[in-house]
Amino acid sequence: MTSVDSIMTRRVVTVEMDDTLLIIRGIFKHLTFHHLLVVENRKLVGVISDRDLLRALSPFLGTPSETTHDRDTLDRRAHQIMSRNPVVVYPETEIKSAANLLFERNISCLPVVSHEGNIVGVVTRQDILKYYIDSKVVDE
């Protein structure tokens, strides 16, 4: 069986618990990632998706209707919007098991950690779908 180590993204972007949504918005704006891992003392404590950020920000930002209250949403912190206690997998986790976790938990990414708890990558629904399409496991 193939493990997530073979399909995971190794380049992971992390943010700190107290980073502002302004910083997080800037990261999402300039990178193609859809998930940021939140760390405290270099240990994984949460995940923020681009959808989490969109839900947390005022829809009036950057519009003529923008108010001070709308701009204040940019001052919120990562720990206020992150998903806590993320479900994780290990590099040797089988892809099928990771796919089942994503489906059963209705989540879109799984941080990949070493047995010591260090972040080594992330695997997403898209990674798994691409794997199955590329390996022609999915019937046409």
N, C-alpha and C positions, 0 to 999 in steps of 0.2 A: 504494500500500500504506500501511497505517496503522502508525505507529510507537509504541513504548512510551511516548513522551512524552505521548500522549493518554490513557493509562490508568494511569500510574504514580502511586503515592502520593508526594506531595511532602513531606509532614510525616514526617520520619524521626527516630527516636530513636537516639542513639548512647550508647555507654558507653566508658570507658577500659579499657585492658588490665588495670590493677590494681584495677578495681572488684570488690567482693565479690559473691558469689552472693546475699547478703542484699539488697544494693542492686538487683541484677538481678531478684530475685524480687519485690521491691516494685514495680518498674516494670511487670513483666508483670501483677501483681495489679491495678494501678490504671489500666492502659491496655488498649486492645483490640488492640494489636499482637501479632503472633506471632513477630516477628524484631527483633533489635536488631543494629545495626551497631557493630562494635568499631573504634575509631580510636586511632591513636598519632600525635601531632603533627598532628592534624586530617586524617590520611590513613587510608583504609580498610585494615584489616589482617585483619579477620575478621567472621564472622556468628555470632550465637547465636540459636537458635530456642527457643521455649518447650519443645519436646521435649528439646533439649539440656539445658536446665535441669532438667527433671524427671528425666532419667537421672542427673544429677550429684548431686542431693539425696537424702538418706536418706528412704526411704518412712516412717520412723518419726517424722519431725518433727511436732510438735504432737499426738502420741498419748501415752497413758500409758506406752508402751514406750520413749519417747525417752530417749536417753543423751547424755552429753557428746560422744561420738564422732559421734552423729547431728547435734547442734548445730554441731559443728566443720565439717560440710560447707558451712555458710553462709559460712565464712571463706575458702573457695577463691576463686580469682580468675578473671576473665573469660578471660584468656589460657589458662587450664587446660582450658576446656571449649569454646572457640570453634572453628569450622571456619576454618582458615587459607587464605590465598590464594583468596578467594572469586571465583567466576566473575562477571564484571560485563558489563553492556551499556551502550551509549550511548543518549542520548535518541532518536536517529534510527534505532535498531535496529528492524527490522520485528517486529511482534507474532508473526508465524509463526516467525521465527528465534528469538525469545525462548522461545516455547513449545517448540520443538525442543530448545533448550539445557536447559530445565527437565526435559524428559522424558529426554533422553540422559544427563544427569549425575545424574538422580534427586535433584534438589534442589527446594526449595519456594519459593525467592525468588532474585531477581537484583538486586543493588544497581545503580542507574543512576548512572553517573559522567560528568562532562564530560571532554573530551579532555585537560584539565589535571589530571585525577584527583580533582576535587572531587565529593563526593556530592551528587546533585541529586534523588534519589528511590529508590524501590524498587518492583519489580514482582513480584507473587506469582502462584502457580498460580491462586489465586482471582480475581485481577484479569483474567487471561487467559480463564478460563472464563466470567466475567461478560461480558467483551467479546464472546465468540463467541455466547453466549446472547442478549445484547441486540441483536447485529447479525443475528441469525437465520441465521447461517452454519451452525449445527447443525440438521440436519433433525429435525423432531418425530417 
